[in-house]
Amino acid sequence: MGEVRNLDKLCWICEACGLQFAPNSNTPLECHVCVDNRQFIPRGGQKWAKQEHLKRQGCRNMYQKHEPGLYGIGTVPKFAIGQRAFLVQTPNGNLLADCISFLDDATIDIINGLGGIRAIAISHPHFYASNGQWSAAFGNIPVYIHEKDKQWAGWDHENVKYWSGESLHLWDDLTLVHLGGHFAGASVAYWASGADGKGVIVSGDVLEVGADRKCVSVMRSFPNLIPLAPSHAQRIAAILEELKYDRVYGAFFDIEINTDAKKLVRDSLQRYVRYLHADDPDD
């Protein structure tokens, strides 16, 4: 625990995207994730924080049980992008799907009470967050990141396990599925026994669930409104068609498709491609 507390004072975190950098007494010159055209530097400029600063500001983590074996974890007040991470419980160990920046002793105690974490899997660079510190806090557990997104790491620590190919089976019925699109290595976590055995996809915003909770979209950049080419959407659709699933959990609380997700995702991606080719959006 002492090592983790030391990281509170040693690691700078980007306040815009939440990326934690390797221990260093000097603030980074810039956040390489935020200067990319998929993200942005806020109007007030680049700002930095450490865990100790966030604790003094009153940050804490909240938890929501979405279904048996699945918890969402997020920080209040909102920090950086404001995504949630997911704790997926299985007989042979729990997976943290995606990550958040804030970590304190209470979070560690609560998660250990739920069975701890065997590994972390991250969908794409916007949600790398403080994965190095989370890994250290739970026993230097592996952090799975697709090798095509290696260049975006803020802290390329020894526990990162870069994987390759189109899928990676972890254990039990947990599999990482490479979709690409939002980032070259963008991936989702597939939990086959979720949703009462109908299957769950934890998508981050690799698949962004719409406000109506009946559709999804895919983009290169959501904040800067840069779409993906139709070929990317078609490739993603083809990969997802091979999976059995009924539910999709998006990046943010209360944004999920609770039933009939496979059909709704299929229809959404077909619509996406159709509208990109249409001369008149009412066609």
C-alpha positions in Angstrom: 0.0 0.0 0.0 2.9 2.3 0.6 4.0 2.1 -3.0 0.5 3.0 -4.1 0.4 6.0 -1.8 3.8 7.2 -3.1 2.3 7.2 -6.6 -0.3 9.7 -5.3 2.5 12.3 -5.1 4.6 11.2 -8.0 2.3 10.7 -11.0 0.8 13.6 -13.0 -2.7 13.2 -14.5 -4.1 15.1 -17.4 -7.3 16.9 -16.2 -8.8 16.8 -19.7 -8.6 13.1 -20.5 -7.5 11.5 -17.2 -4.3 9.9 -18.5 -1.8 9.3 -15.8 1.9 9.6 -16.7 4.9 7.8 -15.3 6.3 9.0 -12.0 8.2 12.3 -12.6 8.7 15.4 -10.5 8.2 17.6 -13.6 4.8 18.2 -15.2 4.6 16.8 -18.8 5.0 19.4 -21.5 1.7 18.2 -23.1 -0.7 15.4 -23.1 -0.1 13.5 -26.4 -3.6 12.0 -26.2 -5.3 15.4 -26.0 -3.3 17.1 -28.8 -4.5 14.3 -31.1 -7.6 15.2 -33.3 -9.8 12.7 -31.5 -9.5 14.7 -28.2 -8.9 18.4 -27.4 -7.1 20.8 -25.1 -9.7 22.7 -23.1 -10.1 26.4 -23.6 -8.4 27.1 -20.3 -5.3 25.2 -21.5 -3.5 22.1 -20.3 -3.9 21.4 -16.6 -2.5 18.7 -14.4 -3.3 17.1 -11.1 -2.1 14.2 -8.9 -4.1 11.8 -6.8 -3.4 13.8 -3.7 -4.9 16.9 -5.3 -8.1 15.0 -6.3 -8.5 13.7 -2.7 -8.2 17.2 -1.3 -10.9 18.3 -3.8 -13.3 15.8 -2.4 -13.3 13.2 -5.2 -14.7 9.8 -4.3 -15.8 6.8 -6.3 -19.4 5.6 -6.6 -20.7 2.1 -7.5 -23.7 0.8 -9.3 -24.7 -2.8 -9.6 -26.0 -3.2 -13.1 -26.8 -6.9 -13.0 -25.5 -10.0 -11.1 -21.8 -10.0 -11.5 -21.4 -6.5 -13.0 -20.7 -3.3 -11.2 -20.0 0.2 -12.7 -17.5 2.4 -11.0 -17.2 6.2 -11.5 -15.9 9.3 -9.9 -17.9 12.1 -8.4 -17.7 15.0 -8.9 -16.9 14.2 -12.5 -13.2 14.2 -13.4 -11.8 14.4 -16.9 -14.0 12.5 -19.5 -16.2 11.0 -16.8 -16.4 7.4 -18.0 -17.2 4.4 -15.8 -15.1 1.3 -15.4 -16.8 -2.1 -15.0 -16.0 -4.9 -12.5 -17.0 -8.2 -14.1 -17.1 -11.0 -11.6 -16.4 -14.6 -12.7 -15.6 -17.8 -10.9 -11.9 -17.6 -11.7 -11.3 -13.9 -11.0 -12.7 -10.5 -11.7 -11.9 -8.3 -14.7 -11.8 -4.5 -14.6 -13.0 -3.5 -18.0 -11.7 0.1 -18.8 -10.3 2.2 -16.0 -10.8 5.5 -14.2 -8.2 8.0 -12.9 -9.2 8.4 -9.3 -8.1 5.7 -6.8 -8.2 5.8 -3.0 -8.0 3.4 -0.1 -11.8 3.1 0.1 -12.0 2.0 -3.5 -9.3 -0.6 -2.9 -11.2 -2.0 0.1 -14.6 -2.1 -1.6 -13.3 -3.8 -4.7 -11.3 -6.3 -2.6 -14.6 -7.0 -0.7 -16.1 -7.9 -4.1 -13.3 -10.3 -4.9 -10.5 -8.1 -6.1 -9.2 -7.8 -9.6 -7.3 -10.4 -11.6 -6.6 -8.2 -14.6 -7.5 -4.9 -16.3 -8.5 -4.6 -19.9 -8.7 -1.2 -21.6 -10.8 -0.5 -24.7 -8.8 2.5 -26.1 -6.4 5.3 -25.1 -9.0 7.8 -23.8 -9.7 5.3 -21.0 -6.1 4.4 -20.1 -6.6 6.6 -17.0 -4.4 5.5 -14.0 -4.1 1.9 -15.0 -0.5 1.7 -13.7 -1.6 2.7 -10.2 -4.6 0.4 -10.3 -2.4 -2.4 -11.3 0.0 -1.8 -8.4 -2.8 -1.5 -5.9 -4.2 -4.9 -6.7 -0.9 -6.8 -6.7 0.8 -5.8 -10.0 -2.0 -7.4 -12.1 -1.7 -7.4 -15.9 -3.2 -4.6 -17.9 -4.3 -5.8 -21.4 -4.0 -3.2 -24.2 -4.1 -4.0 -27.9 -0.6 -3.6 -29.4 -1.9 -1.2 -32.1 -2.5 1.4 -29.4 0.9 1.0 -27.7 2.1 4.5 -28.8 -0.5 6.2 -26.7 0.6 4.9 -23.3 1.3 7.6 -20.7 3.1 5.1 -18.5 4.5 2.0 -20.3 4.9 0.1 -17.0 6.0 -3.5 -16.6 2.5 -4.9 -16.0 1.1 -3.8 -19.4 0.5 -6.8 -21.6 0.1 -5.8 -25.3 -2.0 -8.3 -27.2 -2.4 -8.8 -30.9 -4.8 -10.3 -33.3 -8.6 -10.2 -33.5 -9.5 -11.6 -30.1 -7.9 -12.7 -26.8 -9.6 -15.2 -24.5 -8.8 -14.2 -20.9 -10.5 -16.9 -18.7 -13.9 -18.4 -18.1 -16.3 -16.7 -20.6 -14.4 -13.4 -20.9 -12.9 -12.4 -24.2 -11.4 -9.2 -25.6 -12.5 -8.5 -29.2 -10.6 -6.1 -31.5 -12.9 -3.8 -33.5 -10.7 -0.9 -34.5 -12.4 2.3 -35.7 -12.2 4.9 -32.9 -8.5 3.9 -32.5 -6.5 1.3 -34.4 -6.5 -1.0 -31.4 -9.9 -0.2 -30.1 -11.5 -3.3 -28.4 -14.5 -4.4 -26.4 -14.9 -6.8 -23.6 -17.3 -9.7 -24.3 -18.9 -11.5 -21.3 -20.8 -14.5 -22.7 -22.7 -15.4 -19.6 -23.9 -11.8 -18.8 -27.5 -10.8 -19.3 -28.7 -14.2 -17.9 -26.6 -16.0 -20.5 -27.6 -13.9 -23.4 -24.3 -12.1 -23.6 -22.9 -8.7 -22.7 -20.6 -6.3 -24.5 -18.8 -3.7 -22.5 -18.0 -1.2 -25.2 -16.6 2.0 -23.8 -17.2 4.4 -26.6 -15.8 2.1 -29.2 -19.5 1.7 -29.7 -21.2 4.8 -28.4 -24.7 4.1 -27.1 -27.2 6.7 -28.3 -29.2 8.9 -26.0 -32.4 7.0 -26.9 -30.7 3.8 -25.7 -31.9 2.1 -28.9 -28.9 2.7 -31.2 -25.1 3.0 -31.3 -22.7 5.0 -33.4 -19.0 4.8 -34.3 -16.7 7.8 -34.7 -13.1 8.7 -35.0 -13.8 11.6 -32.7 -16.9 12.2 -30.7 -16.0 15.7 -29.3 -14.7 16.9 -32.7 -17.4 15.2 -34.8 -15.1 13.2 -37.1 -16.8 10.2 -38.5 -15.4 6.9 -39.5 -15.3 5.7 -43.1 -18.2 3.3 -44.0 -15.7 0.5 -44.5 -14.8 0.7 -40.8 -18.4 0.6 -39.7 -19.0 -2.4 -42.0 -16.0 -4.2 -40.6 -17.1 -3.6 -37.0 -20.6 -4.8 -37.9 -19.2 -8.0 -39.4 -17.2 -8.8 -36.3 -20.1 -8.2 -33.9 -22.4 -10.3 -36.0 -20.4 -13.4 -34.9 -21.0 -12.8 -31.2 -24.1 -13.8 -29.2 -25.2 -10.8 -27.1 -28.3 -9.0 -25.9 -26.9 -6.1 -23.9 -24.4 -3.3 -24.5 -23.0 -1.2 -21.7 -21.6 2.2 -22.9 -19.0 4.4 -21.4 -21.2 6.4 -19.1 -23.7 5.7 -16.4 -27.3 5.0 -17.5 -26.2 4.7 -21.2 -26.8 1.1 -22.2 -29.0 -1.0 -24.4 -30.6 -3.5 -22.0 -32.3 -5.8 -24.5 -32.2 -6.8 -28.2 -28.9 -5.1 -28.5 -27.6 -7.3 -31.4 -30.4 -6.3 -33.7 -30.2 -2.6 -32.7 -26.5 -2.5 -33.2 -26.8 -4.1 -36.6 -29.6 -1.7 -37.6 -27.6 1.3 -36.3 -24.4 0.5 -38.3 -26.4 -0.2 -41.4 -28.1 3.2 -41.0 -24.7 4.8 -40.4 -23.3 3.5 -43.7 -26.5 4.4 -45.5 -26.5 8.0 -44.3 -22.8 8.5 -45.2 -23.6 7.6 -48.7 -26.9 9.5 -49.0 -27.2 12.8 -50.9 -30.3 13.7 -48.9 -30.5 12.7 -45.3 -34.2 12.2 -45.7 -33.7 9.6 -48.4 
